Amino acid sequence: MKKLLTFNTMVTPKIITIIYWLLCFGAVVGGIGLMFSGYRGPSAGTIFIGLVTIAGGILSARIWCELLIVLFKIHDNLKVIAERPHQ
């Protein structure tokens, strides 16, 4: 608990995983919504746009979350370097 209160442990990387899955869920729901958004039901155009939205949304969410995780990995590695004995 002390590590958490003194900011020695990062909580955000765990939260980023949850955010990633929420973004994926949102991309799928949004894509399905676009597929069935036509007045006369789904057509080839709306289905294609929905599938592109799903794929693009999931890919974008993955890239964004990975970039955030990279920042935390850099922080962890800098901490290791700083704790090494100096020569």
ROVO-828888 format. One record per atom (N, C-alpha, C): x, y, z. Coordinates in steps of 0.2 Angstrom, whole numbers, padded with zeros to 4 digits, always signed. Each point is the difference from the previous one (the first is absolute). Example, Ala and Ser with C-alpha at 12.3 -4.5 7.8 and 13.67 -1.06 7.14 Angstrom:
BEGIN
+0066-0028+0039 -0004+0006+0000 +0004+0006+0000 -0002+0005-0004 +0004+0006+0001 -0004+0005+0003 
// end
This chain:
BEGIN
+0004-0006+0000 -0004+0006+0000 +0004+0006+0000 +0006+0000+0004 +0005+0006+0000 +0002+0001-0007 +0002-0005-0004 +0003+0001-0007 -0006+0004-0004 -0006-0002+0001 -0005+0003-0004 -0001+0008+0002 +0000+0001+0006 -0001+0007+0003 +0006+0004-0001 +0006-0002-0001 +0006+0004-0001 +0002+0000-0008 -0005-0003-0004 +0001+0000-0007 +0007-0004-0002 +0002-0005+0004 +0005-0004-0002 -0002-0006-0005 -0007-0001+0000 -0002-0005-0004 -0005+0003-0005 +0000-0001-0007 -0004+0003-0005 -0006-0005+0000 -0006+0004+0000 -0006-0003-0001 -0003+0000-0007 +0002+0005-0003 -0002+0002-0007 +0001-0006-0005 +0005-0004+0000 +0001-0005-0005 -0006-0005+0001 -0002-0002+0006 -0005-0004+0001 -0007+0003-0003 -0001+0006+0001 -0006+0003-0002 +0000+0001-0008 +0006+0000-0003 +0000+0001-0007 -0003-0006-0004 +0002-0006+0003 -0003-0006-0002 -0008+0000+0000 -0003+0002+0005 -0007+0001+0001 -0003+0005-0006 +0004+0005+0000 -0002+0005-0005 +0000-0003-0007 +0006-0004-0002 +0000-0003-0006 -0006-0004-0002 -0002-0004+0005 -0006-0005-0002 -0006+0004+0000 -0001+0006+0003 -0006+0004+0000 +0000+0003-0007 +0006+0003-0003 +0001+0003-0006 -0002-0006-0006 +0002-0006+0001 -0001-0005-0005 -0008-0001+0000 -0003-0001+0006 -0007-0001+0001 -0004+0006-0004 +0003+0006+0001 -0004+0006-0003 +0001+0000-0008 +0006-0002-0002 +0001-0001-0007 -0005-0005-0003 -0001-0006+0003 -0004-0005-0003 -0007+0003+0001 -0002+0003+0005 -0007+0002+0000 -0001+0006-0005 +0004+0004+0000 +0000+0006-0005 +0000-0003-0007 +0004-0005-0002 +0000-0003-0007 -0007-0004-0001 -0002-0003+0005 -0007-0004-0001 -0005+0005-0001 +0000+0006+0004 -0005+0005-0001 +0000+0003-0007 +0006+0001-0003 +0001+0003-0007 -0003-0005-0005 +0001-0006+0001 -0002-0005-0004 -0008+0000-0001 -0003+0001+0005 -0007+0000+0000 -0003+0007+0000 +0003+0005-0002 -0002+0007+0001 -0004+0002-0007 +0000-0004-0005 -0004+0002-0006 -0007+0000+0001 -0004+0004-0004 -0007+0000+0001 -0004-0007-0002 +0003-0003-0005 -0003-0006-0002 +0004-0007+0002 +0004+0001+0006 +0003-0006+0002 +0007+0000-0002 +0004-0005+0002 +0007+0000-0002 +0001-0001-0008 +0005+0004-0003 +0002-0001-0007 +0007-0001+0000 +0003-0002-0006 +0007-0002-0001 +0004+0006+0002 -0002+0006-0001 +0004+0006+0002 +0000+0001+0007 -0005+0000+0004 +0000+0001+0007 +0003-0006+0004 +0000-0006-0003 +0003-0006+0003 +0008+0001+0000 +0002+0003-0006 +0007+0001-0001 +0003+0005+0004 -0004+0006+0001 +0002+0005+0004 +0000-0002+0007 -0005-0004+0002 +0000-0003+0007 +0006-0004+0002 +0002-0004-0005 +0006-0005+0001 +0006+0004+0000 +0001+0005-0004 +0006+0005+0000 +0000+0003+0007 -0006+0003+0002 +0000+0003+0007 +0002-0004+0005 -0002-0007+0000 +0002-0004+0005 +0008-0002+0000 +0002-0001-0006 +0007-0002-0001 +0005+0006+0002 -0002+0006-0003 +0003+0006+0002 +0000+0002+0007 -0006-0001+0003 +0000+0002+0007 +0004-0004+0005 +0000-0007-0002 +0004-0004+0004 +0007+0001-0001 +0002+0001-0006 +0007+0001-0001 +0003+0007+0003 -0004+0005-0001 +0001+0006+0003 +0001+0000+0008 -0005-0004+0003 +0000+0000+0007 +0006-0004+0002 +0002-0005-0004 +0006-0004+0002 +0007+0004+0000 +0000+0004-0006 +0006+0004-0001 +0000+0006+0006 -0005+0003+0001 +0000+0005+0006 +0002-0003+0006 -0003-0006+0002 +0001-0003+0007 +0008-0002+0000 +0002-0003-0005 +0007-0002-0001 +0005+0006+0001 -0002+0006-0003 +0005+0006+0001 +0000+0002+0007 -0006+0000+0004 +0000+0001+0007 +0004-0005+0004 -0001-0006-0001 +0004-0005+0003 +0007+0001-0001 +0002+0002-0006 +0008+0001-0001 +0002+0006+0004 -0004+0005+0002 +0002+0005+0004 +0002-0003+0007 -0004-0004+0003 +0001-0003+0006 +0005-0005+0000 +0002-0003-0005 +0005-0005-0001 +0007+0004+0001 +0000+0006-0004 +0006+0004+0000 +0001+0003+0008 -0005+0001+0003 +0000+0003+0007 +0003-0006+0004 -0002-0006-0001 +0003-0006+0004 +0007-0001-0001 +0002+0001-0007 +0007-0001-0001 +0004+0005+0002 -0002+0006+0000 +0004+0006+0003 +0001-0001+0008 -0006-0003+0003 +0001-0001+0007 +0006-0005+0001 +0000-0005-0004 +0005-0005+0001 +0007+0003-0001 +0001+0004-0005 +0006+0003-0001 +0002+0005+0005 -0005+0003+0003 +0002+0005+0005 +0002-0003+0007 -0003-0007+0001 +0002-0003+0006 +0007-0004+0000 +0003+0000-0006 +0006-0004-0001 +0006+0004+0004 +0004-0003+0002 +0006+0003+0003 +0004+0004-0005 +0002+0006+0002 +0004+0004-0005 +0007-0003+0000 +0004+0001-0006 +0007-0002+0000 +0004+0006+0000 
// end
